[in-house]
């Protein structure tokens, strides 16, 4: 004899199709969030670069006030990855009282010279730059970072009427004194 309980309700469950639809929607939303995060990462890297430029500028100005000039380079630009003209041989010894160490770009790549910091100075004027910035366009630098847009290093941007052409194809962020604007 079979006993039936009329108070028990029929159990309901999700079908396979419903589960697949929900999983697809979650996957789509996750991909949209990841794309939005990439833009935020690029903005964060630019904020770090601008902060680094301001830190170096402050240290250079403090050095100038104490010594009557800027740390000088010999034979052109000194970069982070150049063995014979390494920027770390010029900047930290001269500025160690004003900054602990020279910051690195978030995307520094010595093998391609991308996002590399460089410094040039004759002792009277200086230029400190981040060249071949790989994750922004020249138009973005000109419109969003005009204060740091190198007047000689951003293709299509030449407010100081520098002669010659920009030395690099990728945008450059920089700080400089008037005498080194076109270097």
C-alpha positions, 0 to 999 in steps of 0.5 A: 500500500502506497501512502501519499502525503498531499502536504508535500509540494513538488520540488522545483529546480532550474533547467540546464538552459536557465543555468547556461543563460545566467552563466553567460550573463555573468561572463558578459558582465565580467568582461565589461568590468575588466575592460573598464578596469584597463582604462583605470589602470592606464589612468593610474599609471599616468598619475604615477608618472605625473607624481614622479615628474613632480617629485623629481622637479621638486628635488631638482629645484631644491638642489639648484637652490642649495648648489646654484645649478643642476646636476650636469650630464656629459655627452647627451641624455642619461637614461635608466638603461644606458650602461655608460650614461646611466641616469642613476650615476647623475641623479641620485648622488646629486639629489640624495639629500632631496629624494631617496632614489629615482622612481621607475616608470610602471611599464619600464622596458629597457629592451625597447626603450619604452617608458624610460626616464632620461635626464639632460642638463648643462648645469644651468638648464635641465630636461627630465623626461619619460620618453616613448610612453607606450600606453597613451597617444600624443592627442591624449598627452596634449589634451590631458597633460599639457603641462607635461607635454614635451614641446619637442617630443610630442608629435604634432605639438610644438608650442615653442617653435622648436626647429627639427622634428620630434626625436621619438614617434611615441609621446613624451612627458617631461619637465624642463627649464626654458633653456632646454625646452627644445632639446 
